[in-house]
C-alpha cells in the first residue's frame, strides 16, 4: 500500500505596506538608472555627455538663464555648471554674457552651433528612450506620471 504523499503548502511571504513601497522605490531607482545609462550611451556615441546635452536642452528652451538658475534646473552645484559651461564654450555651443543690470551675473545662451547639435541629437535621444519603454502603453505611462506626482519632495533639496 502506497503511503500518501504529504501535501506541500506554499506559504506566501507577507509583506508590510512599508516593504511594498520600499520594493517599488528600488524598482523605480533601477528603472531610472537604466534610462539614464541608455541616454548616456546613446549620446556618448555622438560625442556628447548627458550633462552637456541637459545644458543645451535647457538653454534651447530658456535663453538667458543665469548660471545659478541653470544649476537649480539641473539639480547640481554652480561649480559643476561652471566646468560644463567652460567645455561647452570651447566647443562653441554656449556663450556667457554679463547681465545688463548686474555685471556679477552671467546670462547664458545657446549658439547656432549648439542649437544645431541639440536639434540633431534630440530625436536620437528620444528614440532611444522611447524604445526602452516600448512595452508600455500610453495608459501605463499616464498612470506612472500620476503615481509619481504623489511623491512628497518637500524635504528634498
Secondary structure, 3 states (H helix, E strand, C coil): CCCCCCCCCCCCCCCCHHHHHHHHHHHHHHHHHHHHHHHHHHHHCCCCCHHHHHHHHHHHHCCCEEHHHHHHHHCCCHHHHHHHHHHHHHCCCEEEEECCCCCCCEEEEECHHHHHHHHHHHHHHHHHHHHHCCCCCHHHHHHHHHHHCCCCCCCCC
